[in-house]
């Protein structure tokens, strides 16, 4: 039983780290082709298989989403 608990905790920790604010900021910047420092993220909604968030640059707001590992990022202008 202890082994199963440790495996679950290790997996949960790995998944939880993928959608950090810094990662979302960097991947949003890559998608919209700006510097990461130019992006602010907010309203982060992490689900079991996906993450959604709002992003803001100096003059444009975006609604973004990706898989739980932040690999397939997609943002649209609001």
Buried (B, 14 or more C-beta within 10 A) or exposed (E): EEEEEEEEEEEEEEBEEBBEEEBBBBBBBEBBEBEEEEBBBEEBEBEEEBBBBBBBBEEEEBBBBBBBBBEEBEBEEE
